[in-house]
């Protein structure tokens, strides 16, 4: 997959016949176009099967992916590669595609990928994806290959335009073409054939008295014979493909260590939330951090959506833990409600997180409603304090009343739609309270983060309320949910291919605001170590501070946790 090293060439060049491998060079010379009619079809496709196996053999796990089209053979032309789907379907985009509509959709996804790489990753900082990947490390972009048999069979005009875009801009972005072109099949008269051919290494068959002569880029070099590698033997290829699939079983997982965004020892509790609440949550691009920022302009509340296993729980833990490390309890406080049938937030009760005011584990709807009522009271209390101090925001209040704590409040509700599973009093009151907190909270430093696996369904919070939540974070989800959390013309989250891969936007889901990033990985034991450090620091500075109010489903209450009763 690189140029032939000089030492590989015999010196002095021996007399007689000798051979050298013909290599593809990445990123600029990786595409190959073999023009072969029906009589040479099997030979061309055998070579491409061989090339795919070579690429798999030379690439580390998780560094390549293939999109395969076989409209005539219906998958038989590359049937051996379907074994990849048994263990690592992400390597071949799930399956081999055969229908015109499928080909249009897959090529549209690849065009969107090119746009993302050019505008978000390369910009004018990196000439190609290779230089970007050197800086990006473990969040490097994969090389992608479009493998196509019997072109242009099955191609619509739209699919042709999309394929031409890949041919033109793909190499810089790490997207390459391996195409068998049947010259007996007609192309539209306006298709730029020569432009398309110039984007790849072209192999053509020239008739001769014996077997056809193979030409490279239509040049016949005297004394040089080009020979294509045949298809690998079936048994050996199958065994190899299964071995590659097993090696790539977890290759779709990317882990950026939490320490990458955590504060150093002397930076713990150094954050100030007077102007805004701002905390790093992952990596974007090759070297930059992605921040969650709430509290300025329209960026007041956040909506998070992603299917099971997409990394939503990890994102919540990263957000809570890192904010607790960067900010003191008088800078930010949490109200945590978990409607899932699990114990995601129990660790914050176990370690008595000093920033937490409420931790609801396996919460029921009535308790969740009581938390909203408590925040509604806090909204009114802060309104009175701000009027008395004649100030308009938290920063001014802290300057005017420096001895009166005024932390920013973060209400985080996982699976918030549980509020609305029934049309009853709880749903009605929760809808009213959430809407009021979202609309008025911005003035008093009260921010809402709502998370869910899906935004579809008959019962949910009012769309007008969701419209007030300008910050959107979309993880892996289907196209329908992608359009619900984002704008109607922004289905970008459907392209996510691994857990923790996300899109952040502070423009209410508009495509122009998309910022793809990878959330950091925070194992439970690492999180608990940091939480113990936070609790220890709080005990030193605030020895009399109470722990959070904890609600754990049907678990019996411990009266020792009631501060009024203790007194």
N, C-alpha and C positions, 0 to 999 in steps of 0.2 A: 504493500500500500504506500510505497514511497519510491523515489528514484533509485535506479540501480547504482550501488556504490562503485566508485572507480576501481577498487581492488577486486571487484567481481569480474572485471574484463581481463582476460589473459594478456600478459605482457612478456615478451613480444607476442603479437597476434600469431597463433600457429597457422600453418598451412593446412590445406584440406578443408573438410567440412566440420563445423562446430556450431553449437547452438547457445542462445541466450534466452532467458525468459522475457516475455513481453509483459510489462507491468503497468498497472493503473496507478496514477499518482494523485494523491488527495492533498488539498481540496480542489485544485483547479482542473485536473484531468482525470476525473473518476467516472465520467459517463461514457457508455459504450453503445453504439448503434450498429447492429448487424442486419444488413439488407439481404434477405434470403427468401426466395419464393417457396412454393410448396415442396419442391424436390429437395431443398436444403433446410427445411423448417426444423426437422428433428436434430440436425447437427447444430443449428443456432441455439435452440432451446437447451440442448445438452451442455453447450458451452456456458450458458447463463446459469444453469444449475451448478456447474463446476465453480463459476465465479462466486456465486452466493456462498457455497461451502468454504471457499478460500477466505472470503471476507469474515465469515463466522469464526474460522480457525485463527485468524490473526487479530481479532478484536477482543478486548477485555469484556467481561460480562456487563451488559447494560449500556454499551457504547454504540450499538447499531440497531436499526429497526428497518423492516421491509414492508412495503405496500405492494402487493402482487395482483396483477390483472391477467385474467386468462379467459377472454370472452368467447373464444372458439373451443378451446379444450375443456372449458367448464371446471378448471382446476387440475385436470389430469397432467397438464404440461409441467406442473411443479408439485405433484402429489407428494413426493418425498418430504417436502418442506412443511407439509401440514402437521408432521409430528412435533414441530415446535409448539403448536398450540396446546399440546397435552400438558406441558409444564409451564410454558412462558408465552402465552398468546400475544403478549405485547410486542414480541419480536416480529410478528407478521400481521400486525393490525387486526388480530382476531381470526382472520380467515383469508382465503383467496377470493377476490371479487370478480364477478362475471357479468353482471347486468349493467346496462348503460347508466341507469340512475345511480347505482352504487358507485360507479367510476366517477361520475360527476361530483358526488358528495365527498368521496375520499380525496379527489384532487382539490376540491374547495378547501378542505381541512389543511392540505399541504400548502396551498396559497396563503391561508391565514397564518400558518406557521412561518412562512417566509417573511410576511409582514411583521410578525412579532419579533423575529430575530433581527431584522434590519432596523426597525424603529426602536426596539427596547434594549437590544443587546449590543449590536455592532455600532450603530450610529456612525460617528466619524472617529470613534476610538479604536476600532479594530478593523483591519482590512478583510479578514475572513473569520469564519467560525473557529479555525484552528488556533489563531492568536487569542480569541476570546476564551476558548477552553483551557488554554495554558494558565490564564488568570483565575478562571472560575473554579478549578479544582473539582470537588465532588459534586458540584451542581452543573458540570459541563453538559452541553447539549449533545445529544446523540447524532451520529451520522445517519441519514435516512436514505433509503434506496427505493426507487419506483421500478419494479420489475414488470415488464409488459410483453405479452406474446401477441403476435398477429396484428400489430398496429397497421392500419387504423381501424380494424374491425371493432364495432361497438361504440365508436367515438362519435358523440354529437358535436355540433359546432362549439357549444359551451365547453365541453370537455377538452376539445382541441386548444381553445384559447388558454385554458388553465394549464394544460401540459406545456404549451409554449412559454408561459410565464415561468414555469419551473426550469425549463431548458435555458432560459435567459438569465435568471437570477439565482438558480438553485445552488450552483457550485460554491458561491461565496457563503451561502447559508448552511452548507453541509447537506444538501439534498441532491442526489444524483440519479441518473436515468440509466437503466439497463434494458434496452428496447430491441426486440425482434421486429423488424419492419418488413412486411410483405409488399414488395413494389407493385404487385399485380392488383392490389386493392386501391381504388380511386380515393384521392383526397380532394377537398374543395379547391377550386381554382385559385382562390385568394389566400390559401395557406402558404406562408413563407417557407417553402421547403429548404432553401439553401441556408437560411438563418437557423432553422432547426437542425440541419445536418452539422453546421459548424460548432454546435454546442457540445459535441461528443467525438470520441474516437470512432471513426467510421470503418467498418469492415464490410467489404463487398466481394461478391464472387464474379470473376471475369471468365467468360467461356474461353476454352483452349482446346487443342487437339485431344488431350487426355482429360484428367480431372481439372475442374475450374481452378484458376489461380486466385488466391486471396490478396486483395489490395487493402492497404491501410491509408485512409484518407484519399483514396483513389489514385495512389501513387504506386508504381511498380518499380522497385529498386532492383537493378540487375544483380543476379547472384544471390538474392535474398528470397527465401521461401518462408511464408507465414503459415503456421499450422495451429489450428484451434484445439484446445484441450477437449477431449470428449466428456460426456456425462460420467460422473462417478458411478462405480458399480453399485447396484441397488442395495445389496446387503451391507456393504461397507458404509454407504451414504446414510442408510437408516440408523445404523449403530452410532455413527458420528453425530447425526442430527439429534438423537435422543440424549447423547452425552452433553451436547451444547445446551439443549433445553433444560436438563437438570442443573447445569452450571449457572444458568440464567434464572433459576427459580425465584430468587429474591433480588434479582438485579434491577428491578423496577423501584426498589426502595432507596431513597437518598436520605442520609442522616447528616445534618449540619449540627455540630455540637452546641448545646445551650450556652456553653462558656463563651461562644463567639459574640453573644449579645449581652451577657451578664456584666454587671459592674465589677471593676477591680475592688480589692479590699477597701481602699481609701475613698472609693466612689459610692459605697453603699449608703443609701439614704441622702444622697447629695442632690436629688432631683427636686425641682420646684414646679408646682402645677398652677401657679398664679395666672400665667398667660394662657396655658393650655395643658392638657394631659397628653404627654407624648412619650412613647416607649417603643424600643425596637422589638420586633417579633420574628424577623427572619432575614434572609439574604435576597437581594434583587440584583440582577446583572452579575458581572464578574466580581465586583469588589464592594458594592454598596449595601447598606442595611435598609430594610423595609420597616417603617415606623407606623404604629397606630397613633393617629393624632386626632384628638377631640377637644373642642372648646373654642375654636375660632371660626368666624363667618358661619357658613351653613354646616360645617363639619362638627356636629354635636352628638349624633347617635349613630350606631352601627348595626348592620344586619349581616348575619353570617349563615351560610347554607352549604351543606355538603352531605353526600350520602354516607351510609354506614361504612366505616373503614377509611374515609377520606382524610382523616386527621383533624376533625373538628374539636374533639376533646383535647388533643395535644395543643391546639391553638389556644383554647381556654386556659389550660394550665400554664402555658408559656406567658400569656398575658398577665394572669394573676400573680404568678411567682415573680416575674421580672419587675412588675410595678411595685411589688412588696419589697424588692431589693433596692430599687432606685429611689423610692419615695418613703418618707416617714408616714406614720399613721395620721398625722395632722395635715398631710398633703392629699391623701386619697383614702377613701374607705369603700368597702365592698358590701353589697347585698347580693348574695349568691343563691339562686333558686335552680334546682335540678329536677325536672319533671321526668327524666328517664328512669327506668326501673333498674337503677344501678346506684353506685355510691361514688360517683366521680368527684364530688366536692368534699367527701368525708375527711380527706387529708387535712383540709383547712380547719376543720373542727378538732381533729386529733391533735394538731400542733398549735391550736388556739391562736390562729393567725391574728396578730394585733390589729390589722387593717380591717378585718371582717366584722361587720355589725350583725349580720344574719347569715347563717349557713343552713340552707334547707336541703336535706338529703331525702331522696324518694318522696319528695314533697307532694301534698295533696293540693287540690285547687283552692280550697278555702284558706289554707295557710298562705299560699301564694298571693291570694287576694289581700290578706291582712298585711303582707309586706308592701303591696302597692298602696294600701291605705296609710301605712306608716310613712312612706315617701311623699304621699300627698300632704300629710301634716308637715313634713320637713320643708316642702315647697312653700307652704304658707308661712312657716316660722322664718325661713330665710327672707321671704318677701317683707315681712315686718321689720327684720333686722336691717335690711338694705334701705328701707324707707327711713328708719330712724337715723341711720348713718348718712343718709342722703348720697348713696352711691348706686352705681349701675351694674357692677360686676364684682367678681371675687377679688381681682387684683386691687381694685380701689378699696374694697372692704378691708382687706388685710392691711393696707397702708393706713387706713383710718382707725382700725381697731386691732392693733398688732397683738394684743393679749387675748383676743377672742378667736379660738380655732375655727377655721372655715375650710375644711377639706373638700375637694371635689368628690362627688358621690358617683359610684359606678354600680348600676343595677345590671346584673348579668343573669339572663333567664335562658336556660337550655331547654329545647323543645317547648318553646313558648306557646305553641298552638294547643297545648293541653288545656290552656285557659278556655278554649273555645270549642271543645269537643261536644258540648251540649249547649242547646239554646235555653239557658236558664239565668238565674240571678247572678251567678258568679261570672258567666261570660259577659253579660251586659255591663256589670260594674267594672270588670277588668278592662273592657274595651274603653269605657269612659275614662278610667283612671290612667291607663297607658297613654291615651291620646293627650290628656292634660299634662302628664309628666313630660312627654316628648315635646309638646308645643311650648311649654313654659319653662322646662328644666334648663334650657340653654342660658337663661338669664341668671340662674342661681347655681351653676356648676353641677347640675344633676344630669348625668348621661346614662343612656340606656343601650345595652347590647343584647340583641335578641338572636338566638341561634335555633336552627331547625334542620332536619334532614331534608325536608321538602316544604315548599311554600304553596303547593297545590292543595286541593281538597275543598270541601264545601265551607268549612268553618275556619276562619282565621281572623287576625286583627284587621281593622278597616284599612283599605288601600290608601286612604288619605293619611293615616298614621304612618304607614310604611313609606309614603312619599316624603315624609319629613326626615327620613334617615338617609342622609347623603352618603355616608361611608358604607360601602358594600364589600364584603369579602366572600368570594365564591371558591369553593373547593371542587373536587370531582362531583359532577352531577350530570343528569341527562339534559338534553337540549331544552325541554319544556321548563325545567327548574332554572336553567341558565337564563332563559328569557324572563322568568319571573323575578329573579333577584337582580338581574341587570336590566338594561334597557331592551326594548323589543328588537333592536337591531344589533344586539351585542351578545351573540351566543358563544363567546370565546371560552367560557369555562368548560364547554363540552370537549375541548381538546386536551384537558388535563389527563395525563397518563400515569400518574403515580401519586401515592398518598403524600399529603403535605404540600403538593403543588397548588398554588392558589393565585387568584387575581385580586388585587386591592384597587379600589377606586373611591375617590372622594367626590365624585361627580354624579351621585345618584344612579350609578350604573351605566352612564354614557361611555361609549366605546373609546372616546378620546382620552378618558381618564384611566384606562387600564394600566396597571403596573403588575406584571407577573412576578411572583416571588416564591421562595421555598421556606416554609416555616421551620424553625430549628427543632431538633429532636430533644425531648426532655424525658428521660427514663424516670420511673417512679422513685428509684433510690436516689437519684441526683436531686430530684425535686424535694424529697423529704429532707435531704441534707441541707439544702438552702432554707427550707422552712424552719428547721431547728435553729439555724443561725439567726434568722429573723426573730424568732421567739426569744432567744437568748439576749439579743440586743435590746429587745423591747423590755425584758425583765430588768435589765440594767438601768434603762432610762425612765421607764414608766412602771415601777414595781406594783403600783396599786391599780393599774389598768385592768378592767375586766376582759374576759374572753368574749367570743362571739355568742350570740343567741343561736342555739342549734336546735333544729327540728328534724327528727329522723323518723319519718313515717309513723309506724306503729310502735316504735321503741319506747319503753317506759321512761318517764321523766326522772331526772336526778335532781332532787330539791336543793342539793348543794350548789347547783349551777344557777340558782336564782339569787341574784345579788340582794334584792330586798329582803328575802327570807333569811339570808345569811346575817344581815344587819340586825 
